[in-house]
Amino acid sequence: MPDRDVREVGGAWASFQHHSFPEPAPDLAPFVDHFWAVTWDLTGQPPYRQLVMPNPTVHLSFRGGGAEVHGVGRRSGVKVLEGVDRVFGVAFRPGCFRPFLGRAASTITDRVLAADDLFPDVPARAMAEAADEAAQVVVAQDFLRSVRPERDPTAERVADVVAMVAAEPGITRVDVLAERLDTHVRSVQRLFAEYVGVGPKWVIRRYRLREVTERMARSKAVDWAGVAAELGYADQAHLTRDFTAMVGESPTRYAARYPAPRLRDGLTRPLATVFHNGVTTIRE
């Protein structure tokens, strides 16, 4: 394996990246989970390969006068950051891009599309010319209001179900989720394929693995065997294989990305790992 970029380790990436997560206006909150804005300055440094974690969320991103729609990606990827630049994104609530798309969300899973292929009058230039993040939020919200569909109660229900999966570590199997929803496994599978773009098994797996990264954020000393049992894995080896398949790194290698405990203790906000289509970062 090649030598590791030292900027990946111990939170060093924070020295050249800045992240913020503006909240949407109330009228857009049924569709949008949050906005995200990333800036970086790599002046005098080589390009940085940013690990991007998968997430059951569709994103609309703006960068350099272009705009793209990113369907749910089922595996991690890499974005190359270089020079001085910025990206602004819209993270839709899981399931809530389906009303904008007008067809099953699974049709864009693992795909990146030009936003112009889906929407009229995408404000890519206005976003590029926006003076700051606040101006970008205004541009994004005006655009979303211009293309906003009617609210879809099913999409909002799906978003609530995904939030429940994220919040409850005890949901480790699709049959458990189906029982909670008082329906059949097959019905849950069809609902997720139509609205989220991936199956409920994938979503459950993704959020249980998020439990692992949250343990990493809190402490370097993780009881891997105990975590595996708690999250429904047969053993530690099964957890390691699952994590590596989705993330692209073993749990121990990924854990090195977090700041040392003494640095965490000095932060003013609690740590939680957030993954979107541009970066892996830390958010309260």
C-alpha atoms as an extended CHARMM CRD file, in Angstrom:
* protein
*
       284  EXT
         1         1  MET       CA              0.0000000000        0.0000000000        0.0000000000  PROA      1               0.0000000000
         2         2  PRO       CA              1.4010000000        3.4750000000       -0.8510000000  PROA      2               0.0000000000
         3         3  ASP       CA              2.4220000000        5.8550000000        1.9140000000  PROA      3               0.0000000000
         4         4  ARG       CA             -0.5660000000        7.5750000000        3.4460000000  PROA      4               0.0000000000
         5         5  ASP       CA             -1.1740000000       11.2800000000        2.8820000000  PROA      5               0.0000000000
         6         6  VAL       CA             -0.4900000000       12.7930000000        6.3020000000  PROA      6               0.0000000000
         7         7  ARG       CA             -3.3290000000       15.2540000000        5.7130000000  PROA      7               0.0000000000
         8         8  GLU       CA             -5.7810000000       12.3570000000        6.1020000000  PROA      8               0.0000000000
         9         9  VAL       CA             -4.6850000000       11.6050000000        9.6340000000  PROA      9               0.0000000000
        10        10  GLY       CA             -5.6620000000       13.1320000000       12.9640000000  PROA      10              0.0000000000
        11        11  GLY       CA             -8.0640000000       15.7060000000       11.5300000000  PROA      11              0.0000000000
        12        12  ALA       CA             -5.2730000000       17.4570000000        9.5970000000  PROA      12              0.0000000000
        13        13  TRP       CA             -7.6560000000       18.0110000000        6.6800000000  PROA      13              0.0000000000
        14        14  ALA       CA             -9.3100000000       20.7530000000        8.7570000000  PROA      14              0.0000000000
        15        15  SER       CA             -6.2470000000       22.9620000000        8.2630000000  PROA      15              0.0000000000
        16        16  PHE       CA             -7.1570000000       23.6690000000        4.6370000000  PROA      16              0.0000000000
        17        17  GLN       CA            -10.9280000000       23.0190000000        4.4740000000  PROA      17              0.0000000000
        18        18  HSD       CA            -13.8830000000       24.8820000000        5.9190000000  PROA      18              0.0000000000
        19        19  HSD       CA            -17.3880000000       23.4290000000        6.1210000000  PROA      19              0.0000000000
        20        20  SER       CA            -20.7620000000       24.8530000000        7.0300000000  PROA      20              0.0000000000
        21        21  PHE       CA            -24.2940000000       23.5260000000        6.9410000000  PROA      21              0.0000000000
        22        22  PRO       CA            -26.9740000000       26.2170000000        6.5450000000  PROA      22              0.0000000000
        23        23  GLU       CA            -30.5240000000       25.1760000000        7.3310000000  PROA      23              0.0000000000
        24        24  PRO       CA            -33.2620000000       25.5480000000        4.6930000000  PROA      24              0.0000000000
        25        25  ALA       CA            -36.1400000000       27.9690000000        5.0070000000  PROA      25              0.0000000000
        26        26  PRO       CA            -39.2700000000       26.4310000000        6.5920000000  PROA      26              0.0000000000
        27        27  ASP       CA            -41.1280000000       26.1920000000        3.2810000000  PROA      27              0.0000000000
        28        28  LEU       CA            -38.3120000000       24.0610000000        1.8340000000  PROA      28              0.0000000000
        29        29  ALA       CA            -37.7220000000       21.9190000000        4.9160000000  PROA      29              0.0000000000
        30        30  PRO       CA            -40.1670000000       19.2010000000        3.7780000000  PROA      30              0.0000000000
        31        31  PHE       CA            -37.8160000000       18.5440000000        0.8560000000  PROA      31              0.0000000000
        32        32  VAL       CA            -34.3470000000       19.6820000000        1.9560000000  PROA      32              0.0000000000
        33        33  ASP       CA            -32.4350000000       18.3070000000        4.9260000000  PROA      33              0.0000000000
        34        34  HSD       CA            -29.6970000000       20.9280000000        4.8060000000  PROA      34              0.0000000000
        35        35  PHE       CA            -27.4090000000       22.9260000000        2.5510000000  PROA      35              0.0000000000
        36        36  TRP       CA            -23.6580000000       22.4430000000        2.6920000000  PROA      36              0.0000000000
        37        37  ALA       CA            -20.8190000000       24.7150000000        1.7070000000  PROA      37              0.0000000000
        38        38  VAL       CA            -17.1760000000       23.7140000000        1.4250000000  PROA      38              0.0000000000
        39        39  THR       CA            -14.1710000000       25.8920000000        0.6870000000  PROA      39              0.0000000000
        40        40  TRP       CA            -10.5380000000       24.8490000000        0.5210000000  PROA      40              0.0000000000
        41        41  ASP       CA             -7.1550000000       26.4410000000       -0.0090000000  PROA      41              0.0000000000
        42        42  LEU       CA             -4.3790000000       24.1190000000       -1.1370000000  PROA      42              0.0000000000
        43        43  THR       CA             -2.0490000000       26.8710000000       -2.3130000000  PROA      43              0.0000000000
        44        44  GLY       CA              1.4550000000       25.4440000000       -2.4900000000  PROA      44              0.0000000000
        45        45  GLN       CA              0.2040000000       21.9450000000       -1.6990000000  PROA      45              0.0000000000
        46        46  PRO       CA             -0.3930000000       18.9310000000       -3.9350000000  PROA      46              0.0000000000
        47        47  PRO       CA             -3.9670000000       17.8360000000       -4.6820000000  PROA      47              0.0000000000
        48        48  TYR       CA             -5.8020000000       16.0710000000       -1.8900000000  PROA      48              0.0000000000
        49        49  ARG       CA             -7.8240000000       12.8920000000       -2.4140000000  PROA      49              0.0000000000
        50        50  GLN       CA            -10.9590000000       13.3420000000       -0.3280000000  PROA      50              0.0000000000
        51        51  LEU       CA            -12.7580000000       10.1960000000        0.7320000000  PROA      51              0.0000000000
        52        52  VAL       CA            -16.5130000000       10.4600000000        0.1310000000  PROA      52              0.0000000000
        53        53  MET       CA            -18.7780000000        8.2010000000        2.1360000000  PROA      53              0.0000000000
        54        54  PRO       CA            -22.0460000000        6.8440000000        0.7500000000  PROA      54              0.0000000000
        55        55  ASN       CA            -25.3210000000        8.1670000000        2.0990000000  PROA      55              0.0000000000
        56        56  PRO       CA            -29.0220000000        7.5400000000        1.2930000000  PROA      56              0.0000000000
        57        57  THR       CA            -29.3540000000       11.1360000000        0.1040000000  PROA      57              0.0000000000
        58        58  VAL       CA            -29.5980000000       12.7870000000       -3.3070000000  PROA      58              0.0000000000
        59        59  HSD       CA            -27.5070000000       15.9440000000       -3.6840000000  PROA      59              0.0000000000
        60        60  LEU       CA            -27.5650000000       18.9180000000       -6.0260000000  PROA      60              0.0000000000
        61        61  SER       CA            -24.0910000000       20.4680000000       -6.1670000000  PROA      61              0.0000000000
        62        62  PHE       CA            -22.7060000000       23.6580000000       -7.6930000000  PROA      62              0.0000000000
        63        63  ARG       CA            -19.0380000000       24.1300000000       -8.5150000000  PROA      63              0.0000000000
        64        64  GLY       CA            -17.1280000000       26.2750000000      -10.9710000000  PROA      64              0.0000000000
        65        65  GLY       CA            -20.1420000000       27.3650000000      -13.0030000000  PROA      65              0.0000000000
        66        66  GLY       CA            -21.5550000000       23.8490000000      -13.3180000000  PROA      66              0.0000000000
        67        67  ALA       CA            -24.2850000000       21.9430000000      -11.4970000000  PROA      67              0.0000000000
        68        68  GLU       CA            -24.8120000000       18.2250000000      -10.9920000000  PROA      68              0.0000000000
        69        69  VAL       CA            -27.3660000000       15.9180000000       -9.4260000000  PROA      69              0.0000000000
        70        70  HSD       CA            -25.8140000000       13.0230000000       -7.5450000000  PROA      70              0.0000000000
        71        71  GLY       CA            -28.0160000000        9.9990000000       -7.0300000000  PROA      71              0.0000000000
        72        72  VAL       CA            -27.4770000000        7.8390000000       -3.9780000000  PROA      72              0.0000000000
        73        73  GLY       CA            -24.0700000000        6.2020000000       -4.2520000000  PROA      73              0.0000000000
        74        74  ARG       CA            -23.8150000000        2.7640000000       -2.7100000000  PROA      74              0.0000000000
        75        75  ARG       CA            -20.0520000000        2.7670000000       -2.1820000000  PROA      75              0.0000000000
        76        76  SER       CA            -17.4450000000        5.2660000000       -1.1200000000  PROA      76              0.0000000000
        77        77  GLY       CA            -15.5760000000        7.3080000000       -3.7130000000  PROA      77              0.0000000000
        78        78  VAL       CA            -12.8660000000        9.9310000000       -4.0080000000  PROA      78              0.0000000000
        79        79  LYS       CA            -13.0090000000       13.6150000000       -4.9360000000  PROA      79              0.0000000000
        80        80  VAL       CA             -9.7540000000       15.3420000000       -5.8610000000  PROA      80              0.0000000000
        81        81  LEU       CA             -9.4000000000       18.7790000000       -4.2700000000  PROA      81              0.0000000000
        82        82  GLU       CA             -6.7750000000       21.1480000000       -5.6470000000  PROA      82              0.0000000000
        83        83  GLY       CA             -5.9680000000       24.8340000000       -5.6920000000  PROA      83              0.0000000000
        84        84  VAL       CA             -8.4760000000       27.2410000000       -4.1730000000  PROA      84              0.0000000000
        85        85  ASP       CA            -12.1330000000       26.4740000000       -4.7580000000  PROA      85              0.0000000000
        86        86  ARG       CA            -15.5590000000       26.0320000000       -3.2550000000  PROA      86              0.0000000000
        87        87  VAL       CA            -18.6240000000       23.8190000000       -3.6290000000  PROA      87              0.0000000000
        88        88  PHE       CA            -22.1870000000       24.4850000000       -2.5630000000  PROA      88              0.0000000000
        89        89  GLY       CA            -24.6990000000       21.6930000000       -2.2230000000  PROA      89              0.0000000000
        90        90  VAL       CA            -28.2940000000       20.8430000000       -1.4670000000  PROA      90              0.0000000000
        91        91  ALA       CA            -28.8520000000       17.6440000000        0.5250000000  PROA      91              0.0000000000
        92        92  PHE       CA            -32.4120000000       16.4550000000        0.0280000000  PROA      92              0.0000000000
        93        93  ARG       CA            -34.1870000000       14.4930000000        2.7250000000  PROA      93              0.0000000000
        94        94  PRO       CA            -34.0140000000       10.7590000000        1.9640000000  PROA      94              0.0000000000
        95        95  GLY       CA            -36.9050000000        9.9720000000       -0.3520000000  PROA      95              0.0000000000
        96        96  CYS       CA            -37.7960000000       13.6030000000       -0.9670000000  PROA      96              0.0000000000
        97        97  PHE       CA            -36.0340000000       14.0770000000       -4.2800000000  PROA      97              0.0000000000
        98        98  ARG       CA            -38.5520000000       11.6410000000       -5.8260000000  PROA      98              0.0000000000
        99        99  PRO       CA            -41.2010000000       14.4100000000       -6.2780000000  PROA      99              0.0000000000
       100       100  PHE       CA            -38.6610000000       16.5620000000       -8.1760000000  PROA      100             0.0000000000
       101       101  LEU       CA            -37.4890000000       13.6290000000      -10.2990000000  PROA      101             0.0000000000
       102       102  GLY       CA            -40.9400000000       12.3780000000      -11.2900000000  PROA      102             0.0000000000
       103       103  ARG       CA            -39.8140000000        8.7540000000      -11.4600000000  PROA      103             0.0000000000
       104       104  ALA       CA            -38.2800000000        6.1110000000       -9.2250000000  PROA      104             0.0000000000
       105       105  ALA       CA            -35.2110000000        7.3320000000       -7.3510000000  PROA      105             0.0000000000
       106       106  SER       CA            -33.5170000000        4.0300000000       -8.1900000000  PROA      106             0.0000000000
       107       107  THR       CA            -33.2020000000        5.2230000000      -11.8150000000  PROA      107             0.0000000000
       108       108  ILE       CA            -30.4060000000        7.5990000000      -10.7680000000  PROA      108             0.0000000000
       109       109  THR       CA            -28.7250000000        5.4540000000       -8.1120000000  PROA      109             0.0000000000
       110       110  ASP       CA            -24.9320000000        5.4370000000       -8.5550000000  PROA      110             0.0000000000
       111       111  ARG       CA            -25.2790000000        8.0750000000      -11.2760000000  PROA      111             0.0000000000
       112       112  VAL       CA            -24.2330000000       11.7050000000      -11.6430000000  PROA      112             0.0000000000
       113       113  LEU       CA            -26.3450000000       13.7890000000      -14.0310000000  PROA      113             0.0000000000
       114       114  ALA       CA            -26.0030000000       17.3090000000      -15.3530000000  PROA      114             0.0000000000
       115       115  ALA       CA            -28.5960000000       19.3380000000      -13.4720000000  PROA      115             0.0000000000
       116       116  ASP       CA            -29.6780000000       20.8810000000      -16.7790000000  PROA      116             0.0000000000
       117       117  ASP       CA            -30.9130000000       17.4420000000      -17.8310000000  PROA      117             0.0000000000
       118       118  LEU       CA            -33.4630000000       17.4680000000      -15.0240000000  PROA      118             0.0000000000
       119       119  PHE       CA            -34.2980000000       21.1120000000      -14.3860000000  PROA      119             0.0000000000
       120       120  PRO       CA            -34.8730000000       24.2730000000      -16.4430000000  PROA      120             0.0000000000
       121       121  ASP       CA            -32.8510000000       27.4150000000      -15.7990000000  PROA      121             0.0000000000
       122       122  VAL       CA            -30.3690000000       25.9610000000      -13.3210000000  PROA      122             0.0000000000
       123       123  PRO       CA            -28.5940000000       28.9900000000      -11.7330000000  PROA      123             0.0000000000
       124       124  ALA       CA            -25.0640000000       27.6280000000      -12.1030000000  PROA      124             0.0000000000
       125       125  ARG       CA            -23.5900000000       30.9700000000      -13.1560000000  PROA      125             0.0000000000
       126       126  ALA       CA            -25.4270000000       32.9230000000      -10.4540000000  PROA      126             0.0000000000
       127       127  MET       CA            -24.1320000000       30.4680000000       -7.8770000000  PROA      127             0.0000000000
       128       128  ALA       CA            -20.5660000000       30.8400000000       -9.1580000000  PROA      128             0.0000000000
       129       129  GLU       CA            -20.8480000000       34.6260000000       -8.9940000000  PROA      129             0.0000000000
       130       130  ALA       CA            -22.4240000000       34.7170000000       -5.5250000000  PROA      130             0.0000000000
       131       131  ALA       CA            -20.2630000000       36.7520000000       -3.1900000000  PROA      131             0.0000000000
       132       132  ASP       CA            -20.4860000000       34.4960000000       -0.1790000000  PROA      132             0.0000000000
       133       133  GLU       CA            -22.3040000000       31.5760000000        1.3840000000  PROA      133             0.0000000000
       134       134  ALA       CA            -25.3120000000       33.6610000000        2.4270000000  PROA      134             0.0000000000
       135       135  ALA       CA            -25.7820000000       34.7710000000       -1.1780000000  PROA      135             0.0000000000
       136       136  GLN       CA            -25.4540000000       31.1610000000       -2.3440000000  PROA      136             0.0000000000
       137       137  VAL       CA            -28.2300000000       30.1150000000        0.0270000000  PROA      137             0.0000000000
       138       138  VAL       CA            -30.4870000000       32.8000000000       -1.4610000000  PROA      138             0.0000000000
       139       139  VAL       CA            -29.7550000000       31.6200000000       -5.0080000000  PROA      139             0.0000000000
       140       140  ALA       CA            -30.3770000000       27.9870000000       -4.0870000000  PROA      140             0.0000000000
       141       141  GLN       CA            -33.6250000000       28.6840000000       -2.2850000000  PROA      141             0.0000000000
       142       142  ASP       CA            -35.0090000000       30.8690000000       -5.0520000000  PROA      142             0.0000000000
       143       143  PHE       CA            -34.2260000000       28.1290000000       -7.5590000000  PROA      143             0.0000000000
       144       144  LEU       CA            -35.7600000000       25.3500000000       -5.4700000000  PROA      144             0.0000000000
       145       145  ARG       CA            -38.9320000000       27.3700000000       -5.0350000000  PROA      145             0.0000000000
       146       146  SER       CA            -39.1510000000       27.8320000000       -8.8010000000  PROA      146             0.0000000000
       147       147  VAL       CA            -39.0800000000       24.0570000000       -9.4100000000  PROA      147             0.0000000000
       148       148  ARG       CA            -40.7000000000       22.8710000000       -6.1740000000  PROA      148             0.0000000000
       149       149  PRO       CA            -43.3110000000       20.1390000000       -6.7390000000  PROA      149             0.0000000000
       150       150  GLU       CA            -46.4030000000       19.4920000000       -4.6670000000  PROA      150             0.0000000000
       151       151  ARG       CA            -45.6570000000       17.9370000000       -1.3180000000  PROA      151             0.0000000000
       152       152  ASP       CA            -45.7580000000       14.1450000000       -1.3850000000  PROA      152             0.0000000000
       153       153  PRO       CA            -46.9640000000       12.5910000000        1.9020000000  PROA      153             0.0000000000
       154       154  THR       CA            -45.3760000000        9.2710000000        0.9960000000  PROA      154             0.0000000000
       155       155  ALA       CA            -41.9810000000       10.8780000000        0.4140000000  PROA      155             0.0000000000
       156       156  GLU       CA            -42.1810000000       12.6210000000        3.7710000000  PROA      156             0.0000000000
       157       157  ARG       CA            -43.1930000000        9.3640000000        5.4570000000  PROA      157             0.0000000000
       158       158  VAL       CA            -40.1960000000        7.6290000000        3.8950000000  PROA      158             0.0000000000
       159       159  ALA       CA            -37.9120000000       10.3830000000        5.1680000000  PROA      159             0.0000000000
       160       160  ASP       CA            -39.3050000000        9.8530000000        8.6630000000  PROA      160             0.0000000000
       161       161  VAL       CA            -38.7480000000        6.0960000000        8.3720000000  PROA      161             0.0000000000
       162       162  VAL       CA            -35.1100000000        6.6150000000        7.3390000000  PROA      162             0.0000000000
       163       163  ALA       CA            -34.6840000000        8.9940000000       10.2760000000  PROA      163             0.0000000000
       164       164  MET       CA            -36.0560000000        6.3060000000       12.5590000000  PROA      164             0.0000000000
       165       165  VAL       CA            -33.5490000000        3.7860000000       11.1920000000  PROA      165             0.0000000000
       166       166  ALA       CA            -30.7560000000        6.2920000000       11.7820000000  PROA      166             0.0000000000
       167       167  ALA       CA            -31.8560000000        7.0010000000       15.3440000000  PROA      167             0.0000000000
       168       168  GLU       CA            -32.5100000000        3.4560000000       16.5540000000  PROA      168             0.0000000000
       169       169  PRO       CA            -29.5030000000        1.0880000000       16.5840000000  PROA      169             0.0000000000
       170       170  GLY       CA            -31.8040000000       -1.7830000000       17.4830000000  PROA      170             0.0000000000
       171       171  ILE       CA            -33.1770000000       -1.8320000000       13.9210000000  PROA      171             0.0000000000
       172       172  THR       CA            -30.6580000000       -4.2120000000       12.3830000000  PROA      172             0.0000000000
       173       173  ARG       CA            -32.8290000000       -6.2030000000        9.9350000000  PROA      173             0.0000000000
       174       174  VAL       CA            -35.4710000000       -5.4170000000        7.3470000000  PROA      174             0.0000000000
       175       175  ASP       CA            -38.0190000000       -7.7070000000        8.9920000000  PROA      175             0.0000000000
       176       176  VAL       CA            -37.6390000000       -5.7320000000       12.2250000000  PROA      176             0.0000000000
       177       177  LEU       CA            -38.2810000000       -2.5000000000       10.3100000000  PROA      177             0.0000000000
       178       178  ALA       CA            -41.2960000000       -4.0110000000        8.5290000000  PROA      178             0.0000000000
       179       179  GLU       CA            -42.7470000000       -5.0880000000       11.8560000000  PROA      179             0.0000000000
       180       180  ARG       CA            -42.2790000000       -1.5930000000       13.2570000000  PROA      180             0.0000000000
       181       181  LEU       CA            -44.1620000000       -0.2270000000       10.2400000000  PROA      181             0.0000000000
       182       182  ASP       CA            -46.8530000000       -2.9110000000       10.4730000000  PROA      182             0.0000000000
       183       183  THR       CA            -46.2960000000       -4.0170000000        6.8890000000  PROA      183             0.0000000000
       184       184  HSD       CA            -44.4900000000       -6.6720000000        4.8570000000  PROA      184             0.0000000000
       185       185  VAL       CA            -40.8190000000       -6.8460000000        3.9730000000  PROA      185             0.0000000000
       186       186  ARG       CA            -41.5650000000       -6.7300000000        0.2740000000  PROA      186             0.0000000000
       187       187  SER       CA            -43.6600000000       -3.5710000000        0.6870000000  PROA      187             0.0000000000
       188       188  VAL       CA            -40.7770000000       -1.8310000000        2.4910000000  PROA      188             0.0000000000
       189       189  GLN       CA            -38.3740000000       -2.9140000000       -0.2510000000  PROA      189             0.0000000000
       190       190  ARG       CA            -40.6060000000       -1.5090000000       -2.9980000000  PROA      190             0.0000000000
       191       191  LEU       CA            -41.1040000000        1.7500000000       -1.0980000000  PROA      191             0.0000000000
       192       192  PHE       CA            -37.3840000000        2.2910000000       -0.6150000000  PROA      192             0.0000000000
       193       193  ALA       CA            -36.5330000000        1.4510000000       -4.2290000000  PROA      193             0.0000000000
       194       194  GLU       CA            -39.1000000000        3.9590000000       -5.4620000000  PROA      194             0.0000000000
       195       195  TYR       CA            -38.3210000000        6.8140000000       -3.1000000000  PROA      195             0.0000000000
       196       196  VAL       CA            -34.8380000000        6.3890000000       -1.6100000000  PROA      196             0.0000000000
       197       197  GLY       CA            -33.1310000000        4.6680000000       -4.5220000000  PROA      197             0.0000000000
       198       198  VAL       CA            -31.6210000000        1.8310000000       -2.4850000000  PROA      198             0.0000000000
       199       199  GLY       CA            -33.1110000000       -1.0060000000       -0.4790000000  PROA      199             0.0000000000
       200       200  PRO       CA            -33.8820000000       -0.8980000000        3.2520000000  PROA      200             0.0000000000
       201       201  LYS       CA            -31.1530000000       -3.4660000000        3.9730000000  PROA      201             0.0000000000
       202       202  TRP       CA            -28.5530000000       -1.0740000000        2.5440000000  PROA      202             0.0000000000
       203       203  VAL       CA            -29.9390000000        1.8620000000        4.5400000000  PROA      203             0.0000000000
       204       204  ILE       CA            -29.9400000000       -0.1390000000        7.7790000000  PROA      204             0.0000000000
       205       205  ARG       CA            -26.3870000000       -1.3000000000        7.1130000000  PROA      205             0.0000000000
       206       206  ARG       CA            -25.2620000000        2.2380000000        6.3440000000  PROA      206             0.0000000000
       207       207  TYR       CA            -26.6070000000        3.6790000000        9.5620000000  PROA      207             0.0000000000
       208       208  ARG       CA            -25.3340000000        0.8180000000       11.7120000000  PROA      208             0.0000000000
       209       209  LEU       CA            -21.8830000000        1.4780000000       10.2630000000  PROA      209             0.0000000000
       210       210  ARG       CA            -22.3600000000        5.1320000000       11.1830000000  PROA      210             0.0000000000
       211       211  GLU       CA            -22.6050000000        3.9010000000       14.7520000000  PROA      211             0.0000000000
       212       212  VAL       CA            -19.0830000000        2.5700000000       14.2850000000  PROA      212             0.0000000000
       213       213  THR       CA            -17.7300000000        5.9210000000       13.0660000000  PROA      213             0.0000000000
       214       214  GLU       CA            -19.3940000000        7.7120000000       15.9630000000  PROA      214             0.0000000000
       215       215  ARG       CA            -17.5680000000        5.4060000000       18.3610000000  PROA      215             0.0000000000
       216       216  MET       CA            -14.3570000000        6.3110000000       16.5540000000  PROA      216             0.0000000000
       217       217  ALA       CA            -15.1310000000       10.0100000000       16.9670000000  PROA      217             0.0000000000
       218       218  ARG       CA            -15.5460000000        9.5810000000       20.7140000000  PROA      218             0.0000000000
       219       219  SER       CA            -12.5630000000        7.3610000000       21.4440000000  PROA      219             0.0000000000
       220       220  LYS       CA             -9.5630000000        5.6820000000       19.8550000000  PROA      220             0.0000000000
       221       221  ALA       CA            -10.1440000000        2.6370000000       22.0950000000  PROA      221             0.0000000000
       222       222  VAL       CA            -13.1010000000        0.8930000000       20.4410000000  PROA      222             0.0000000000
       223       223  ASP       CA            -14.2680000000       -2.5290000000       21.5890000000  PROA      223             0.0000000000
       224       224  TRP       CA            -14.7450000000       -3.8700000000       18.0750000000  PROA      224             0.0000000000
       225       225  ALA       CA            -16.1100000000       -7.2460000000       19.1510000000  PROA      225             0.0000000000
       226       226  GLY       CA            -18.6060000000       -5.5890000000       21.4800000000  PROA      226             0.0000000000
       227       227  VAL       CA            -19.7140000000       -3.1180000000       18.8290000000  PROA      227             0.0000000000
       228       228  ALA       CA            -20.1520000000       -5.9340000000       16.2960000000  PROA      228             0.0000000000
       229       229  ALA       CA            -22.4230000000       -7.8590000000       18.6560000000  PROA      229             0.0000000000
       230       230  GLU       CA            -24.4040000000       -4.7450000000       19.5780000000  PROA      230             0.0000000000
       231       231  LEU       CA            -25.0550000000       -3.8750000000       15.9370000000  PROA      231             0.0000000000
       232       232  GLY       CA            -26.2180000000       -7.3410000000       14.9440000000  PROA      232             0.0000000000
       233       233  TYR       CA            -23.0610000000       -8.7040000000       13.2790000000  PROA      233             0.0000000000
       234       234  ALA       CA            -22.1240000000      -12.3460000000       13.6810000000  PROA      234             0.0000000000
       235       235  ASP       CA            -18.6040000000      -11.4310000000       14.7780000000  PROA      235             0.0000000000
       236       236  GLN       CA            -15.9030000000       -8.7790000000       14.4960000000  PROA      236             0.0000000000
       237       237  ALA       CA            -14.6380000000      -10.1700000000       11.1830000000  PROA      237             0.0000000000
       238       238  HSD       CA            -18.1040000000       -9.7290000000        9.6440000000  PROA      238             0.0000000000
       239       239  LEU       CA            -18.2140000000       -6.1160000000       10.8200000000  PROA      239             0.0000000000
       240       240  THR       CA            -14.7500000000       -5.4560000000        9.4060000000  PROA      240             0.0000000000
       241       241  ARG       CA            -15.6660000000       -6.9290000000        6.0090000000  PROA      241             0.0000000000
       242       242  ASP       CA            -18.8980000000       -4.9480000000        5.8390000000  PROA      242             0.0000000000
       243       243  PHE       CA            -17.2080000000       -1.6890000000        6.8300000000  PROA      243             0.0000000000
       244       244  THR       CA            -14.3580000000       -2.1740000000        4.3740000000  PROA      244             0.0000000000
       245       245  ALA       CA            -16.7090000000       -3.0460000000        1.5070000000  PROA      245             0.0000000000
       246       246  MET       CA            -18.7550000000        0.1270000000        1.9760000000  PROA      246             0.0000000000
       247       247  VAL       CA            -16.0720000000        2.5790000000        3.0910000000  PROA      247             0.0000000000
       248       248  GLY       CA            -13.0710000000        1.3160000000        1.1450000000  PROA      248             0.0000000000
       249       249  GLU       CA            -10.8980000000        1.1940000000        4.2760000000  PROA      249             0.0000000000
       250       250  SER       CA            -10.7050000000       -1.0410000000        7.3200000000  PROA      250             0.0000000000
       251       251  PRO       CA            -12.1760000000        0.3500000000       10.5620000000  PROA      251             0.0000000000
       252       252  THR       CA             -8.7370000000        0.7900000000       12.1400000000  PROA      252             0.0000000000
       253       253  ARG       CA             -7.3720000000        2.6690000000        9.1130000000  PROA      253             0.0000000000
       254       254  TYR       CA            -10.4430000000        4.8980000000        8.9520000000  PROA      254             0.0000000000
       255       255  ALA       CA            -10.2520000000        5.6170000000       12.6940000000  PROA      255             0.0000000000
       256       256  ALA       CA             -6.8860000000        7.3410000000       12.1580000000  PROA      256             0.0000000000
       257       257  ARG       CA             -8.7090000000       10.1480000000       10.3290000000  PROA      257             0.0000000000
       258       258  TYR       CA            -10.1160000000       11.5100000000       13.5930000000  PROA      258             0.0000000000
       259       259  PRO       CA             -8.3860000000       14.0770000000       15.8100000000  PROA      259             0.0000000000
       260       260  ALA       CA             -6.6000000000       12.8780000000       18.9350000000  PROA      260             0.0000000000
       261       261  PRO       CA             -8.7500000000       12.7870000000       22.0910000000  PROA      261             0.0000000000
       262       262  ARG       CA             -7.0560000000       15.8590000000       23.6030000000  PROA      262             0.0000000000
       263       263  LEU       CA             -7.9290000000       17.8660000000       20.4760000000  PROA      263             0.0000000000
       264       264  ARG       CA            -11.5160000000       16.6950000000       20.5800000000  PROA      264             0.0000000000
       265       265  ASP       CA            -11.7950000000       17.7630000000       24.2060000000  PROA      265             0.0000000000
       266       266  GLY       CA            -10.7820000000       21.2870000000       23.2220000000  PROA      266             0.0000000000
       267       267  LEU       CA            -13.4340000000       21.6820000000       20.5450000000  PROA      267             0.0000000000
       268       268  THR       CA            -16.4710000000       23.8120000000       21.2730000000  PROA      268             0.0000000000
       269       269  ARG       CA            -18.8570000000       21.5060000000       19.4320000000  PROA      269             0.0000000000
       270       270  PRO       CA            -19.3930000000       17.7480000000       19.8440000000  PROA      270             0.0000000000
       271       271  LEU       CA            -18.0510000000       15.5740000000       17.0660000000  PROA      271             0.0000000000
       272       272  ALA       CA            -20.2180000000       13.5550000000       14.7120000000  PROA      272             0.0000000000
       273       273  THR       CA            -19.2130000000       12.3240000000       11.2990000000  PROA      273             0.0000000000
       274       274  VAL       CA            -21.1720000000       13.7150000000        8.3680000000  PROA      274             0.0000000000
       275       275  PHE       CA            -20.7650000000       12.4190000000        4.8420000000  PROA      275             0.0000000000
       276       276  HSD       CA            -21.9440000000       14.1500000000        1.7110000000  PROA      276             0.0000000000
       277       277  ASN       CA            -21.0320000000       14.0670000000       -1.9230000000  PROA      277             0.0000000000
       278       278  GLY       CA            -18.0590000000       16.3900000000       -1.6430000000  PROA      278             0.0000000000
       279       279  VAL       CA            -16.2770000000       15.6530000000        1.5950000000  PROA      279             0.0000000000
       280       280  THR       CA            -16.0540000000       13.6920000000        4.7830000000  PROA      280             0.0000000000
       281       281  THR       CA            -16.2500000000       16.1520000000        7.6300000000  PROA      281             0.0000000000
       282       282  ILE       CA            -17.2960000000       16.7980000000       11.1990000000  PROA      282             0.0000000000
       283       283  ARG       CA            -20.5100000000       18.4490000000       12.2600000000  PROA      283             0.0000000000
       284       284  GLU       CA            -22.3690000000       18.8370000000       15.5180000000  PROA      284             0.0000000000
